[in-house]
Amino acid sequence: MSSANKNTSQISKISFKELQIQIEEFRQKRDDLN
């Protein structure tokens, strides 16, 4: 369980960074449409 928790924490950090990037790209696309 401890190893799984460590893996999930690492994935959550990476996914959080990727999520921010996706949000920025989504905002830019939305601005282009408007």
Buried (B, 14 or more C-beta within 10 A) or exposed (E): EEEEEEEEEEEEEEEEEEEEEEEEEEEEEEEEEE
